[in-house]
């Protein structure tokens, strides 16, 4: 099965930057897409950005122009570069992927989540 390992979260001041990384590992799987979601207290888990295996990207309106998703297929790793961070970006960020293998059909996988806190 696929495992997702996240890194890069932390505490920053408003206007600062963070870069999140998520590496997928496993045997015999094929990744269809990877992305990032976030969930703030009292809010739903919402899409931040997603990138397909072909490199097609989509970013939420709230982060367009500030966040950029990218992917390294050779490393099975997805990144989220976050610039001009705002306090309202504070949330738990979750890595997400869809993958398939010979023993499992297309399945959604989630990372454990990493806290991003932006102070005023």
N, C-alpha and C positions, 0 to 999 in steps of 0.2 A: 504494500500500500504506500501511498504518498505521504510524506511528512514535510511540513513547512516550518522553517526556522526563521524567525524574524529578529531583526536587530536595528539599532539606530534611534530608538525612541529616547525621550528624556525631557528635561526641563530647559526651556529657553525663554528669553525675553521677547516681547513683541518686536517684530521687525527682523528677528533672527531667522536662521535656517537650520533645517535638519534634513538628513537623507536616510530614509528607511530602506532596508534591504530584506528580501525574503528569498531564501534558497529552498528549492524543492528537491527532495531526495527519494529514492526508491529504485526498484528494479522492474524493468519491462513495462513501463508506463509511457503514455504519450499525452503530453499536456496540450489542451485545446486553447485555454486562455488563462491569464493571471490578472489579478487586480487587487485593489485596496478598498476596504470599507472602513467606516468609523462609526462609533456610537458614543454619544455624550450622555451624561446623566439625564434621565427623563425623556430621552429621545430614542427613536428607532435606529437600527443599524442601516446606514445609507451608503450607497456607492460613492466613492471618491474618484476613482479612475480605474480603467480596465484596458488591457492590451491583449490582442489576439495573437495567435502564433504567427500570423502574417504581418504583425506590426501595426495593425489598425488600433488607434487609441480613441478613448472617449473620457472626458473629464467633466465632473459636476460643475455646474455654473458657479457655485460658491468658491471654487478653487481655480477656475480658469485664469491663466495669466500669472499664477503664483506657483502652482504645483505642476510637475511634469513626471509622467510615468514613462519608464523605459524598460527594456528587457534584453538580457543576454541569453540567447537560446543555448549556446554552448555550455553555459554554467547553470542552466535552468533557474535563473535568478531574475527577479523583478525588483525594480527600484522605484522609489517615490522621492523625488527631490522637492522639498518644501521650502519656498522662499517667502519673504514678507509675511511671516506668521503672525496671526492675530489671536487674541484670547479666545475668540469663538471657535478656533480650530482645536481647542483642547478636547480630547476624546481618547478613547481606546481605539487604536487602529488595528485592523485585522487583515492579514494576508489571505487571499482566496485564490483557488485554482479549480479548474475542471480538467479531469484526466480520465483516461481509460487504460485498461490492460487486458490481457488474455483471460484473466479470471474475474475482472470487474468491468461492468459497462461504464459509460460516462458517469462520473461521480463528482460531487462537489466536496472539496476539502478546505479546511480552515486552519489558520495558525492560532496560537494561543492568545494573541493580542499583545500589543505593546502600548504603553501609556505615553501620550504626547501632551505635555502641559506647557502652555504659553502664558507667561505672566505679563501683567500690564506694567 
